[in-house]
Amino acid sequence: MGGVLAACRWTLNEYGAKTKYALMEALKSVEADIEGYMSERIAIDKSEDARYGEKMAGQGLPMKVKQALEK
């Protein structure tokens, strides 16, 4: 994750976070966004596990596609 943080720091600096304080504030915002995305993804994953079963990893074809191929 160190490489990701380094890339974020470089990107934030390129977009106007020129001081250490501004960079830290921008990084907090990025980290909060990432936390939100991860929380959302976990909730979606749990919902899908409840709907399709925990063993389904999503590599299979959807039922509608399987049925269309069988016709």
C-alpha positions as CSV (number, residue, x, y, z in Angstrom):
1,M,0.0,0.0,0.0
2,G,3.0,2.3,0.4
3,G,3.2,2.7,-3.4
4,V,-0.4,3.6,-3.5
5,L,0.1,6.3,-0.9
6,A,3.1,7.6,-2.6
7,A,1.1,7.9,-5.9
8,C,-1.7,9.6,-4.0
9,R,0.7,12.1,-2.5
10,W,2.3,12.8,-5.9
11,T,-1.2,13.2,-7.5
12,L,-2.5,15.4,-4.7
13,N,0.6,17.6,-4.9
14,E,0.1,17.9,-8.7
15,Y,-3.5,19.1,-8.0
16,G,-2.8,21.9,-5.6
17,A,-1.9,20.4,-2.2
18,K,1.4,22.3,-2.1
19,T,2.0,22.4,1.7
20,K,2.4,19.5,4.0
21,Y,-0.8,20.5,5.9
22,A,-2.8,20.7,2.7
23,L,-1.5,17.4,1.6
24,M,-2.4,15.7,4.9
25,E,-5.9,17.2,4.7
26,A,-6.3,16.0,1.1
27,L,-5.0,12.6,2.0
28,K,-7.5,12.3,4.8
29,S,-10.3,13.1,2.3
30,V,-9.0,10.4,-0.1
31,E,-8.7,7.9,2.7
32,A,-12.3,8.7,3.8
33,D,-13.5,8.2,0.2
34,I,-11.6,4.8,0.0
35,E,-13.2,3.7,3.3
36,G,-16.6,4.6,1.9
37,Y,-16.0,2.7,-1.3
38,M,-14.8,-0.3,0.7
39,S,-17.8,-0.2,3.0
40,E,-20.1,0.0,0.1
41,R,-18.4,-2.9,-1.7
42,I,-18.5,-5.1,1.5
43,A,-22.2,-4.4,1.9
44,I,-22.9,-5.3,-1.8
45,D,-20.8,-8.4,-1.4
46,K,-22.7,-9.5,1.7
47,S,-26.0,-8.9,-0.2
48,E,-24.8,-11.0,-3.1
49,D,-23.7,-13.8,-0.8
50,A,-27.1,-13.8,0.8
51,R,-28.8,-13.8,-2.6
52,Y,-26.6,-16.3,-4.5
53,G,-24.7,-18.1,-1.8
54,E,-21.2,-17.6,-0.3
55,K,-19.6,-20.2,-2.6
56,M,-20.6,-18.3,-5.8
57,A,-17.6,-16.2,-6.8
58,G,-19.2,-14.6,-9.8
59,Q,-17.2,-16.3,-12.5
60,G,-20.2,-18.3,-13.8
61,L,-22.6,-17.1,-16.5
62,P,-25.8,-15.4,-15.3
63,M,-28.9,-17.7,-15.5
64,K,-30.4,-15.6,-18.3
65,V,-27.3,-16.0,-20.4
66,K,-27.1,-19.8,-19.7
67,Q,-30.8,-20.2,-20.7
68,A,-30.3,-18.2,-23.9
69,L,-27.3,-20.3,-24.9
70,E,-29.3,-23.5,-24.3
71,K,-32.0,-22.4,-26.8
